[in-house]
Amino acid sequence: MMGVPDYSAKGLADAVRSGQVSAESAMIGYLERIRATEPEVHALLAQDQDLALSRAQAVDRMPLDQRSQLALAGVPLVVKDNIVTEDFPTTAGSRMLEGFRSPYTATAVERAAAQGAIVLAKSNLDEFGMGSSTEHSAFGPTKNPWDLTRVPGGSSGGSAAAVAVGMAPLALGSDTGGSIRQPAAFCGIVGLKPTYGRVSRYGLIAYASSLDQIGPLARTVEDVGLLLQVISGQDVRDATSVENPVPDYLAQLKRPLEGLRVGMPKEYFGQGIDPKVRSVVEKMLDRLAAEGVTVVEIEMPHTRYAIATYYLIAPAEASSNLSRYDGIRYGFRAPATDLDSLYRNTRAQGMGEEVQRRILLGTHVLSAGYYDQYYVKAQKVRTLIRRDFDEAFQTVDLVVTPSAPDLPFVLGSRSDDPMQMYLSDICTVTANLAGLPALSVPAGFDDGLPIGMQWIGPAWSEDLLLRAGYMVEQMVERPRWPLWRT
Amino acid sequence: MRLSTDLVAYVSDLAHLRLNMTDVERIANELGRVLDYVDVLQAVDTSAVDATWQGSRGPGGMRSDEECPSLDPLAALANAPAVQNGMFRIPRILAEGEDQ
């Protein structure tokens, strides 16, 4: 046998549907893989092997006519631990929610499970999604499987590392400023942030509500499309989910993109971008040009303001969203003799340094005397960043950039400098500010470390992004997946 | 620009976060650096630009205003650090004698 984790999600679901492979035997393989790699990688915060096996057996016992209807029949799924689940604890990587068990399950997880996916674990993350390295988890950092001395990116670093190392073929992440795409790039896998409103946020622990989206991570573009298909669509429990019809993302996936016009914004290829990253992405664009894709240089002049805009809006929304953690209704409570001290001690002891930093920054920029100067100003510049994209899409179909400005960095090398860590998000925050879909796909490797390229499209263009990503995927020579010893 | 320790103490008060003096000093420096960086926005002319408050790129749906099941009280209390008589228990908010 070739080894279970070599299956794609699509291949495994096909095999389980037809009865060629039992969901139970596949699950046993993935659980063995977790046992072999988790001690080194630390991608997971909770797992339930007995539950996963019993769910797999239930899929096998289903009548064929039912099982054959399931798009994800028996496919193991890892869920980022800021997405709530009744069957597992949900911590959001914070001591504040240690031991918390949600009374309901997120819509995206429900939809995947209804199609036969089996949640086998919850994955590590920067606390409440605030970080770019997964070093800000209260439960210890995740390591990059390609080089265990380096970060896997963040905040969905646990989900990305779990997929890269073969613990599951699919994972759910969340993306507020790049938290799916940058870890996907650092771990050599594919990740997609959908258009704002494409996927329900019901059950996603809120960080910055106008920027947050749940999205898929997988080893292949096809698997990302498969999971996106299942989780997309309006949900009455999330008023910001949009009622646009969901197209068949896989129907046209492999059809070549003839006449595609791609914009290469010079602002994303200049200062601050590691020359190794730039070189890999530019070489891929040359190869695409040789295949008939038209690549044109474009200008997006407000890109230089994106990090400043993002680090005003996101903390402002976070300071409001995280006010709910008060030690009264759920989660951690610090000892106190009066109510005011209970609030203050609980929040100071329950939340980590980076979360407190963002709450304080957000509180400051929303406070009287600073609101117009910082918060309103940032929301206006956000409009200009959106316009840059709207104007670009008048002349090109998609925009291409690196997914991250640099290669996966060494653990601990940026943890003392918040501002330097914030600059890690320079390539990705614009898509969140503009509400647009964006895909990260591996474009190549440098000295064994993966480098991702990002495709950003107009609203609701996920199908086009997936086709572009598929085209790139066919051209990349990929080394063997990491930590593969058995 | 380093923030004053008084301003950091005021903001931490608004945010209900108890900081010790070492934290206040550290935060004053860190937030100062971030605010120096974001000052780049002040150079952008936004006099004729509307703000974008929402992330949405399409029409949201409004559900019909009909009664539907909500969270069961026992489930809502299940994660509470302290419960009494089916309610969340908190420390006294009135001193002895004030609640008469």
Interface residues (C-beta under 8 A of the other chain):
Chain A: G99 F100 R101 P103 Y104 T195 Y196 G197 S209 S210 L211 Q234 V236 A239 T240 S241 V242 E243 N244 H302 R304 Y305 I307 A308 T309 Y311 L312 S319 S323 D326 G327 I328 R329 Y330 G331 F332 R333 A336 T337 D338 L339 D340 S341 L342 Y343 R344 N345 R347 A348 M351 Q356 R357 I359 L360 L361 T363 H364 S367 Q373 Y374 V376 K377 A378 Q379 K380 V381 R382 T383 L384 R386 P418 M419 Y422 N432 L433 G435 L436 A459 W460
Chain B: L3 L7 V8 V11 S12 L14 A15 H16 L17 R18 L19 I27 E30 L31 R33 V34 Y37 V38 D39 V40 L41 Q42 V44 T46 V49 D50 A51 T52 W53 Q54 G55 S56 R57 G58 P59 G60 G61 M62 R63 L71 D72 A75 A76 A78 N79 A80 P81 A82 F88 I90 P91 R92 I93
